[in-house]
Each structure stands twice: as structure tokens, then as C-alpha cells.
Amino acid sequence: MREILDIIEAAAVSAPSHAAVGPFAPTRLHTLLADGTDRMATRFGLERGYEIVAPLPFGRRLNRAINSLTTDPAEARRLLAGDDALDPLTQSHAAEIRDLSDKAHVFSLADADEEIARLFLAKLDKPEDATLASLFAAETSRRVALAGRILIEQSDLVIGVWDGATTAHVGGTGHTIAVALELGSPVIWIDPSRPDRWRILLAPEALTTVAIDPPTDDRVAVLTGLVHAALDPGSDEAQPGFTALLRERWHGTSNPLAHGYRRVEALFGGDTMRQRLRSLRQRYERPEQIQTGSGSAFLCEAAALPGADTGLVERIGAEVMRRAAWSDGISAHLSDAYRGGMTFNFVLSSLSIVAGIMYLPFVGVEDKWMFALAELVLLSGILIITIVGQRRRYHTRWFETRRVAEYFRHAPLMMILGVSRPPGRWPHGADASWPEFYVRQVLREVGLPRMAMSAQYVRDVLLGPLASHVRGQRDYHFGKAKRLATVHHRLDVLSEGLFQLAVGAVTLYLVLRSFESAGAISPYVFEKLSKVFTVLGVAFPTFGAGVAGVRYFGDFERFGEISEVTAEKLDGISKRIDILASAPPSAVGYGEVTELAHAADDIVVAELESWQAVFGGKQIAVPV
């Protein structure tokens, strides 16, 4: 293990500097402080100045009692009461656990301690009862698996000392390794019978090869590459990464000239004229205001949870919510610039075509230059909008900052439960992965709660922040789906109506032509009217095509469907919350609640990936 830690440290020193917006934080070692390898690794970490973080499967007293390895019920009761054990060996184990726990950042899952302690004492009181022993083993294994999941989620690399025998024992090292690989985390596997032949496992399928002794020539290079990948977003000059954040400029309000896309939504999605013509000026919430503004309700609710780590809540407000507000304001401004610019291009395109023929009913050919000049100005406007949008990378910058904003916006709920997306489950952008890297590093800096997670805390999160978050997002997406469906329908109606008017204009022209041929109207009148109908015959389908272009670009129907699906999924989570709320308190534990939190997070990220996939190919360009 010392060899592996030496390689990791050397790789960290040689890591590329793309992410070096400041000095790297100390290496953080996550461990369950179990007997044997965990404690040895903890001591190695302390020697090297690592920050030790211990997600414990039980509260500290129960964890100390169980891991003291005592078989004496009297000693177990002393340890559970907070006293020292009388047996020297038992006390030695207990003292070591206490010492290491005191030096670690401890986050303990104590919500089931009462039941686990009861089973623990019952097993010791009746050592001959195999049923009690089996039940205790099953329940404790489940708790260890929950703590192991936290360890995986918080780590870039997982080191497992395992004999390679089986992955079937829930909570065991083999099982934890299998879960880590399923979640996309690389695993350094050390076989205790041949520790010098340690291997790197990168996929679940690698577990089928544990009996094979593969070459180890490249393992140092592979491990170095994994460390570099964990410390570097992979940016280059084309994708500036963190430096892009430094270049962004804060705007306090939206630009009225860039409201084109949102004005289309308002005009065609509003129910009343007042809604359609309302001011669309946005005042972005400043980062320093969010803790007393839109984020205050969550922060107050989180701080009021029983036994809450108020320091964590403060860090969430200062480090996460402020960045959420900042990136949201930047992203909203870029969204207006990109989508408003493309919408304006479609409008200018239609106007330029009509401007080129508008002279027909009004002036002769000798004065056509004025209309040609107007057409040139409109076409030049399209080119300017397109060139500026491409050079300033509105589309790419909007995508990147929106990802940052959405990840930060949904993170606080996960953080108060001590859960996160594992490194292998973060989305990957087609062009750049720095947004996910940046958010992950910020969330890692805030870290796990320093607290004991009680049953009441878990239940209050379920009924409070989790329920509010899920239902708020559900209602938002139901409303958005309805609004976008309305916009799509009304744009369709308008576009079809304009094409019908074009057909009517051409038909009327032909009727007038027949009247002129029959002598019903004079050739002079027909000549004047024919110019008007020529303009109308071009203008109506041109504007109809422009409206259809805006509808195609906006893709309101597809976005509405994405929101509808998202809302339905979130409604399913809401119903599951109701089921847990109706269950006895003893039946609702950390595992059940965090499963719902993960499910809600997966839904939100899937929605983000879906709409970015739709808009991904719609770069700002000349409308054709």
C-alpha cells in the first residue's frame, strides 16, 4: 500500500496545470475505520498529512463496540454506555478506534443504531442462537454497504484489499469493489496473498479475470493517468476550461435587444394580452444575495434539522449556492444572446426578402435602390449577429455554464444527506468536461457533514427538503410542458394561416386576371393590383416560413415532451415519498431516503442531457 500511495503522490505532483486555479488541497482518504486494512491505511494517511474522512455505518459508540470484537455482552454494554472496557484486548481495540475517530472527519449513519444495538446485544447474550447471529450479520452488512457507497461516491480511486473469492457478501470488500466498478470508479485491487501483484480494475467485467495473473508492466503509467484525470479537466486552447470562468462578465439584468426567443414564448404561450406583452426584463439574483434570497428557505430548513451540521449548511450557502447564482445569471444572459440572436435572424431573413420586392406597388424601378438598401441592411444584420455569436461562442458558453448552474442548483439536497454522484456517473459534454470537473471539485471541497445521521433527521429531510424539491421541480415541468405545447400549437396555426393567405392571394390574383380578360375591370386597375398581389404572394409564405423556422429552431414541442416525461418521473418520486411518509418511523431509514434523492438527481440530470442533445446541433448560423 505504501508503494501505491507513493505513486499517487508522485502523480499528483506531476499533474497538468489546467485545473490549477489555486494550490491543490490535501489528499483526502476515506475509510470506514474497520479492523485491519482500514486502520492501517488510516495510519499511513495520517503519517502523510492526509485528511481522514470516515463515513461510519453506525454511530461512534456502536461502531466502537462492534469493532472492538468483543464477545462479552457486559463489555459491549460498557462500550455502548461510553465507558472503557475492562478486558485489555477489547479496550485496546476500542481505544484505537476512538483515537482514529477523533482524528477523522466523521459522518456516521446512526439512524438505525437502536435496532442494531439491540440485535448486537441479543446476539452476544445468546451466542448459540444462529438466527440472531445471521440477522445481526445481515443488518450490519446492509449498513456497511451504505457507508461503502458514500466512500465510493466521494473518492476518485478505490483501494481494496480482497482475496478475490466472492463479491456476494453485501458490505464486504468484494461487494464494495463490485459496486465501485458498476458506478464507474477505478479500483486498485491488492490480493493479500500476493500484495506485490496489485492490479487496476476499470470495469465490472474485470472481476471475471481475477484468477488470471496479468502483466503489471504498465500499471504505474495507468495509475498515474487516473490521478491526472482526477486532477485535470482535460482542457486545451480550444476548450479553455476554468479560464472560461475568469473571462465571463456578470450582467445584473437581461438585455432587451436579446429577448426575441422569450418574447416568442410570451406572445404565443400567454393566456391574456397582458401576459403576452409583459416586460421580460430579468434581474439576475446576485451571488451575495442568494443566501438571504431564493436560497434562504432551504438553508433555514436545513439548519433546523435535528443534529444538523450547521457549518456544512453555511458552506453550502457560501460555496455552492453563490456559485449557482453566479453561473445561473451568466447562463441566462448567454441563453438570451444565443436564442434571441437566432430568433432575430429568422425575423430579419423574412423581412429582407419582403423588403426586396416592396417597391413594386409604390415606386418605379428607378427608385428601387432604397428598398435594395433596406434589404442589404437587413442581410448585413443577419451576418453580424451570426459572426458575433460564433466568435463569442454563445452556444458553447451557454451550454457549459448551464450545466454548472444546474448541478449546483440541485446539489444542496444531496449534500445534507451526505450523498453525491460517483465520479463515473457524471455526464460528459461533447466538447468539454470542465463543468462537471469544476462542480465536482467544489462539492468535494465542501465535503460530507460532520454529524451523526439520526432517524428523525432522515425523516425530516424526507418530508421537508426532499419533498419540496421534488414537487417544486415536478410542478415547474408540468407547467413548462403545457406552456411549450401551447406555443408550438399557436406557431403552427399562424404558419399555416400565412400559407393559406398566400394561396388566397394567388387565387384572387388569378380571379382578377380573368375579370380583366373579360373586360370586367380595366387593365390599369389590374396592373396596379397585380403588383400588390405579387408582394402578398411572396410576403405571406415568406413570413409563414419564418414562423416555421422559429418553431423548428425553438423545438417547443420536443422540449415540452421532455418536460412532460420529467414531470411524470418526478411525480412517481413524489408518490414514493408519500408511501414512505405513511410508513412507521422505524421502517424509514437512510437507505430508502437516499435512494429517492439519487433517483430525483438522475431524473434532473437526464432532463439536462436531453434538452442539451436537442439544442446541441443548433449552432448560431445564417437561417436557410
Summary of the structure (lengths in Angstrom):
residues: 624
radius of gyration: 32.2
end to end distance: 61.8
largest distance: 122.6
contacts: 2002
relative contact order: 0.09
helix: 68%
strand: 5%
